[in-house]
């Protein structure tokens, strides 16, 4: 299905830095709770991420990620998720994060 440029422009994909990652034992599937800093305009937002197969908590500290920041908040167990960190399923069905390959300012929007 094709979409128009105007539809794509509605999705705010922005770069953030993981400032905190912790286990999320209340999740139905293994997951982490991430706190992602999107800079002064958007601040820090929380997200649940099912990325435990490929990443340890130490791997995630200070990692740049790409997230959708304009979805409505979503209750996931006891967590109110405030953004959707993006990734791709690999050949084993594990999620690999979508990340910039070099340093960019926090909050930068994908265009």
Secondary structure as the mmCIF struct_conf table of DSSP 4:
data_model
#
loop_
_struct_conf.conf_type_id
_struct_conf.id
_struct_conf.beg_label_comp_id
_struct_conf.beg_label_asym_id
_struct_conf.beg_label_seq_id
_struct_conf.end_label_comp_id
_struct_conf.end_label_asym_id
_struct_conf.end_label_seq_id
HELX_RH_AL_P HELX_RH_AL_P1 UNK A 5 UNK A 9
TURN_TY1_P TURN_TY1_P1 UNK A 10 UNK A 10
BEND BEND1 UNK A 11 UNK A 11
STRN STRN1 UNK A 13 UNK A 23
TURN_TY1_P TURN_TY1_P2 UNK A 25 UNK A 26
BEND BEND2 UNK A 27 UNK A 30
STRN STRN2 UNK A 32 UNK A 37
TURN_TY1_P TURN_TY1_P3 UNK A 40 UNK A 42
STRN STRN3 UNK A 44 UNK A 49
TURN_TY1_P TURN_TY1_P4 UNK A 52 UNK A 54
HELX_RH_AL_P HELX_RH_AL_P2 UNK A 57 UNK A 60
TURN_TY1_P TURN_TY1_P5 UNK A 61 UNK A 62
STRN STRN4 UNK A 64 UNK A 68
BEND BEND3 UNK A 71 UNK A 71
HELX_LH_PP_P HELX_LH_PP_P1 UNK A 72 UNK A 73
STRN STRN5 UNK A 74 UNK A 76
TURN_TY1_P TURN_TY1_P6 UNK A 77 UNK A 78
STRN STRN6 UNK A 79 UNK A 81
STRN STRN7 UNK A 84 UNK A 85
STRN STRN8 UNK A 87 UNK A 89
TURN_TY1_P TURN_TY1_P7 UNK A 91 UNK A 92
BEND BEND4 UNK A 93 UNK A 93
HELX_LH_PP_P HELX_LH_PP_P2 UNK A 94 UNK A 94
STRN STRN9 UNK A 95 UNK A 97
BEND BEND5 UNK A 101 UNK A 102
TURN_TY1_P TURN_TY1_P8 UNK A 106 UNK A 107
HELX_LH_PP_P HELX_LH_PP_P3 UNK A 108 UNK A 108
STRN STRN10 UNK A 109 UNK A 109
HELX_LH_PP_P HELX_LH_PP_P4 UNK A 110 UNK A 110
#
